[in-house]
């Protein structure tokens, strides 16, 4: 009988999970906007890894590119900032872990005849775009399933479907992460696995899987330097809550970090590659950048993804009913740490739509949403709940509409090349916000 119930429960969860995956994948593939900026050469590097076992792109790109310090000047062809010359060879400037982790998916695309390289050994931009879009879409649909698996631990299946799809279609996952193979993609996928792993352990009252968790945290940093926030926050959490597992966790984390340093030294001749250097931080105008990241009409998280405000409200309003307060603290620490880092960095996140830098926080907002909704369900206040659910539906609809603009409108994307995006006051100008580009004319002044 117990085995039969377990099979029924598995089927009850598996069917909606498949639907969530297929529906989100269809939306991501249907959205017409494609972003190829930082991600150019990411798929080509994946092919180079699995075909030639090297990070050297010399045979694919023969125009001189700058060295790690930039002293050789920019390449003489446009839009080649994605490449760098290191140890006498051309390689990808942005983190290589994205290309490494994408190898199986890129190999599958190669198997059906889509390649990022031309027969004569050059970048095939059309193939690069098709591969990047396919990998990003599949990866983000998989992340949507991870969100569902997290939510269904504590919420009804119907609520879990709404949480998973709302998190993906009403956030930068739709408007940014699914539009191309950004380094954000693998970072938030790994963050989703971390959140799922620790929520599962807490919910079952079990030990964390220290080796798995340490591996995920290490690779998050390898994928994107903002992952350093996870190294501190998750490590403190493991020490505080799962101290008996800390030695195993710390050992595997240290081992992976040592391996990464070895890789960087072999490729770049440095302990840290140029993209990871702390010198890229700009410790000035913190308050203005903080406001820009949170409330500006074109880059503000609370404007483009207003559901995040509701999530924070739930956690504060029902803090006494939270089932796992230590997880809420961890999630809030991750979000705050990320905000501190990106507010000390270049304020404009380049050619993109909305608050791209805050994409990394999405899985932690999802965790907070699950904890907050569970707490709300256990609080005895039916009248307030109806109002809260109505507010949540409204904010979710706004979030989906806002991020759909980024996935369906090239006018909105191209706003990031305008004078408004290029100057700090522009992102605070409500007369011509990015989400309205293409719907209204810019001011004459």
N, C-alpha and C positions, 0 to 999 in steps of 0.2 A: 504493500500500500504506500509506504513512504517513498519507494523508488518511483511508483506511478505518479505521485504528487509532484515529485521533483522534476519528472519529465514534462508534466503538464505545465509547471511553472516556467521551465526552460522554454517551452514552446510559446507560452504567453508573452515572454520577454523577447524571444528571438524574432518573432514575426514583426512586431513594430520596429525592432531595431533594423531589420532589413529594409522596411519601408522608409525609415528615417535616412538610411544610407542612400538608397536609390533616389529619393525625392531631393535631398540636398545635392547629390551629385548632378542630377538633371538641371537643377537651378544654376549651379556653378558653371556647368558646360554651356548652358543656354545664354548666360549673360555675355554680351558682346565685347565689353571693354577688356583689353589685354594690356598689362603693364610690363614692359620689357625695359628696364633701366639697370638697376644693380644686378639683376638676375642674368643679364646677357653673359654667356659663356659658362653658366652653371651646369647646364645639361651637357655641353661639350666637355667640360672637365670630368663629369661622370663617365662619359664614353672613354675619355683618355685613361681614367683610372682602371676601368675593367678591361679595356682592350690592350693598353700598353703598360699598365702598372706604374704609372708615373703622373706627377702633377705638372709636368712640363708641357706647355702648349706651343712650343716653338714651331713644330711642323704645320700647325694650323694658322699661325699668325706671325708674319715675318717683318712687320713694320716696327721700328724701334719704339719702346715704351719706357716710361720713367722708372728709375730705381726706387727702392723703398723710401728714400728721403726726398724723392721728387727732383733730384738735381739734374736729371737728364732732360727735363722738360716734358711736356705732354706729347703724346703721339701725334703724327701729322694727319691722322684721320680722325674725324669727329666721333665722339661717344665711345672712346676706348679707355675711359678712366677705370673700367672694371679690371684692367690688366696691370701687372707690375712686373718689373724685371728684378729677379733675385738670383744670386749665385750664377749670373750669366745666362739665365733662362727666363723665358716668359711664362708667367703663371697667373692664376686668378687672384685678384686683390682681396675679394671678400672671403669670409670663412669657408674653408674647404669641406667642412663636415656636412654641409647641405648636399654637396655633390656626392660625397661618400655614401650617405644614408639613402640617397636617391638612386643608387646604382641598380637595384633590382627592378624598379619601375622604369628607369631609362632603358635597361636591357630589354624589357618587355616591349617598349615602343620600338626599339631597334628591330626586334624579332618580327614586327608587323610592317617593317619597311620605312620607319620614320627615324631619321638620323639628324644630329646637329652638325654633321660634317658633310661636305660635298665630296664627290669621288676624287677631286684633285687636291684634297686636303685643306679646305678652307671652311670657315664658319658658314653653315647653312642656316641663315637667320629664320627662314620659314620653318625649318625643322626644329630649331631651338625653341621657337614660340610654341609650336604644337606640343612638344614634349613638356615644356615648362607649364603650360596651361593644364595638360592632362595630369601631370604629377601633382600639381597644386590642388586641382579639383578632387582627385582621389584621396589625397592626404587630408584635406579639409572635410570631406565627407566621412572619412574614418574618424576624424576628431569629433564630429557630430555624434557618431555612435558611442565614442568614449563618454561624451557628456550624458547621453541617454543612460549608459551603464552606471554612471555615477548617480544620476538622479533617481533611478529606479530602486536603488538601495534604500531610499528614505521616503520616496514619494510614490503616489499611484502612477500607473503606466501612462494614463492620459496626461497628467501633469508633467511627467518625465519627457514625453514627446514634445510638449510645448516648450519646456526648458531647453531641450537640445536644439530644436529647430529655431527657437527664438534667439538663442545664443549665437547661432551661426548666421542666420539670415538678418539679424538685427544688430550686427556688429561689423568690425573691420574684417572678420573672416570672409564676409561676402564682398565688401568694397575694396579690400586690399589683398588679404592672404590667398584667396582663390584666384586672383587675377594674374598671378605669375609666381615663379619659384623664388620668393623672397627667403632670406634666412629666417624671417619670422615664422615661416610655415613649420619647419621642423622643430623650432624652439617651442611653439605653443602646442604642437602635438606631443612633445616630450613632457611639457608642463601638464598637459591633460593626463598623461599616464602617471605622473607623480601624484597629482591630486586624486586620481582613481585609486592608486595603490595605498596611500595613507588613509583615505576615507574608508576603504575596504577593511584595513586593519583595525581602525578605530571602531567601526560599526560592528565588527565581529568580535571585538575585544581580543584580537590576536596580535602577535608580534609583527613588526614590519619585515619585509624582505630586504634585508640590509644590502646585499650584493646588488640586487635589482635597483634599489633606490639610489645607491651610490653611483651606479653606472649611468642612470638617467640624469642625475645632477651634473656629473662630469661632462656628459655629452651636450647638455644644454649650454654649458660655457664654451665648449668647442664649436658649437653651432653659431653662437652670438655672444659677444662679450658682456652684454647685459645679464647673461646667465650668472655672473658673479653674485648677483643678488640672491639667487637660489643657493649658492654655495654657503653663504652666511645664514640665510633664514632657515633653510631646511636642516642644516647642520645643528643650529641652535635647537630647533624643534626635536631632532632625534636625541640630542644630548639631554634635553629636559624631560621628554616624555618616554623615550625608549632607550634609556641609558645602557641597558645590557646589550643592545645591538650596536652601540656607537662605535666600538673598536672595529668591528667587521665593516661597518659603513665607511668609517674614516679610512680604513686600509684600502678598500677598493676605489674610493674617490681619489686618494693620493696616487695610487697606481696608475689610474687613467690619466690624471693630470701630468704625471711624469712622462707617460707615453706621448701625450700631446706636445710637451716641450721638446721631446726628441724629434717628433715629426716636424715641428716648426723650425727647429735648428737645421734639419736636413734640407728643408725646402727654402727657407728664407735666410738662414745663417744667423738667426736671432732666437732668443728665448721666447719672445712674444712677437708675432708678425705685426706689420704696420697698423692693421685695422684694429688691433687690440690695445694699442698704446694709450695710456692714460693721458698723454699729452694732447689727445684729440678733444678732451673735455675743455669747456670754456666756463670757468667759474666766475660768472658775472651776470648781472640782471636776473638773479634767480627768481625774484618775486614776479617779474613780468613774464618770464618763461613759464612759471608755474601757472599763472593765470591763462596764458596762451594755450597750455596743454589741457586745461580743465574747462574754461568757460568762453574761449574765443569762438566766434561764429564759424570759423573755417577749420580750426584745428582742435577745438575743445571737445574733450571726451563727453562731458555732460550735455553738450549740444547735439553732437552726432549720434551718441548712444545714450539717450536719456534714461534707459532702463537701469543704467548703473546707479543713478540716484535712488531709484526704488529699491534696489538691492541693498544699498547702504542704509536706507530707511528701515528695511526689514530687520537687519542685523542689530541696529540700535534699538528699535521699538520692541523687539522680542528677545533681547539679549538674555533675559532671565530664563527663557525657555529653550535656548540653544542646546542641542544634544551634545555637541562636541566643541566646546568653547576654544580649546587649544587649537583646533583647526581654523576657526574663525580668526584667531590672533595671527596664525601663520599666514593666512591669506591676506589679511590687512597689512601685515609686515611686508609681504612680497609687493603688494600694490604701492605702498608708501615708499619702499626702497627703489622701485622702478621709477616712480615719479621724481624722486630726488636725483637719480642718475640722469634721466632724460632732460630734466630742467637745468642741469649743468652742462648740457650738450648743445650743439647747434639747434636753435629753436625750430627751424623749418625742416620737416622731414622729406624734403626733396619732391621729386615728381611722383605724386601720389594723391590719394583722396583722403581727407580727414585726418584723424589723430593716429597716423601709422605707428608712431613710436609706442603708443599705448596698446598696440595689438598684443604684446607679450602678457598683458594683465588679464586677458579674457578668461583663461581657465580658472583663475583665482576668483574672478567675479562670479563665474558659474558655481564654484564651490560655495561661495557665500550665499548665492541665490538658493541653492539646495538647502543649506542649513537654515536660512531665514524662512523659506516657505514651510519647511518641516516645523519650525518653531511656531509659526503663525497658525498652522493647523492644530497644534496642541494647546493654543491659548483660547480660552472661552470668551469669545467676543464676536458673535456671528454678524451683528450689524456692521461693525468696523471692517470685518473681513470682506463683506460685499463691496464696500467702498474701495478697499485696498485692491481687490481683484479688478474692479472697474478701472482704477487708476493704472494698474499694471498693464491691462489690455491696451489702454490708450497710449501709454509710453512705449509699449512694444510695437504698436502700429507705427508710431513716429520713427522709432529706431529702424524698422525695416524699410520705411520709405526713404529715410535719410541715406542709408547704406545702399539701397537699390540705385540711388542716383550715381553713386560711385561705380557701380557695376554695369550700368546701362547707358551712362551719358559720357561721351568723350569730351563734351564741352566742360563738364564739371571737372574731369581729370585735367584737362588742359589749362584750367584756372591756375594750376600750380606752376605754370610757366609765366604767369602774368606779373605785372608790377606789384599787385596785391600780395602775392605769395613771396615776392622777393624782398619785401620790406616789412619790418615788424608791425608798424601800425596797420598794415593791410589786413592782417589776420584778425584784427579787432573791428574791422569796418563792417557794420551790419547793412550798409547800403548795397554791398555786392559780395555776399558770402559765397563760398565755393559751392554749396549745395543748390544755389540759385543760378549758377552760371548756365547759360543756355536758355534760361526761362525769363530772365530780365536783362536789360542792357546795362553795362557798367556805367557809373557816373561819368559825366563829361570832364570832371576835374580830376 
